[in-house]
Amino acid sequence: MLKITNKKRAKYLLDARQRGGPTFLHFVRVNKIRYIGFIGYFGVFCTYMAIINQWFFFWVLAALVSGALLADMSWLRGTKKSWALMERVINWDEVKKIADEKSA
């Protein structure tokens, strides 16, 4: 199970800050395991629906997956637009301290 901890979030924020804000490729690279699992899981069902000629359900699943991916991209776009403000208001010393904490 992929557990997201505050330490991982802090490292992501520091990395994004170093890059001048979140980027599409960095976002995909960080979340690649989740996306592979998500697309693979629904890909199996879409393939099964295509094999048994249930095209309606195939397109429903394909639309569901596309909508979820589009929502993620929309979230990323919103984060990129608000990055200038976030960079100013985040206490970066505290983020660095959290990223450097030893795991329990």
N, C-alpha and C positions, 0 to 999 in steps of 0.2 A: 504494500500500500504506500502510495506517495503522500507523505505527510508534509504539509507546508508549515514550517515553523517561523517564528518571528525572526530568527537568525537568518533563514533563507530569504525572507522578505527584505530584511535589512541589506543583505548582500546584493539582492536584485536592485534595490533602490540606489545603492552606491555604484553599481555597475552602470545603471541607466544614467546617473549623474555624470559619470566619467564620459559617457558617449554623447552627452548633450541632450539627453531625453530618451524615452523608449523608442526603439525602432522596430519595424516589422520583422526583420530577420532575427534580431535578438529575441523578440517575443516568441517567435516560432522555435528558435533554438532552445530556449528555456523550457518551453512546454511541449517539446517534440514527443515525449513518451505519452503524454495525455492525448495528443492529437492522433498518434498512431493507434492507440487503443480505441479511441472514439470512432475513428474512420474504419478501422478494422472490424470492430463490433457491428456497426451498422452496415458495413460493406458485405459482411456475410449474409445478413438478412436481405439486403437488396439483391444480392446474387441469387439467393434462394427464391425470392419472389420473381425474378426474371426467368429462372429455370422452369418454374411451375406456371409460367405465363399469367401471373397475377400483376399485371402492369399498373393497375390502380394503386395497389399497396406499394409497389416499387417506387412510384412517383411520390407517394405520400412520404415514405421514408427518406427519399432523396431530398425532398423539399424540407423535411425536418432537419436533416443534417446540414443542408445549405443555410437554413435559417440560423441554426446554432453557430455556425462558423461566421456568418455575416454579423451576428450579434457580438461575437468576440472582436471582430475587426472594427466594429463601431465603437466598442469600449476602448480599444487601443487608440483609435482616432481621437476620441474625447480626452483620453489621458495625454496624448501628445499636445493637444490644444491647450490644456490647462497646466502643462509642465512648467512654464515660466513662473506661474504663481506658486505651484507646489515647491519649486526649487527655492523660492524666497522664504516660504513659511516653515519648511521642515527644519527641525533642529538636527543638523547633520552630525554634530558631535555625539548626540544620543544614538543616532542610527549607527554610527561607527562603533560605539560602545556595544550595542546589541550584536552587531555583526562579529565582533571580536570575542564575545562571550564563549567560555568553554561549555561544551555540551554536558548535560547532567547525566 
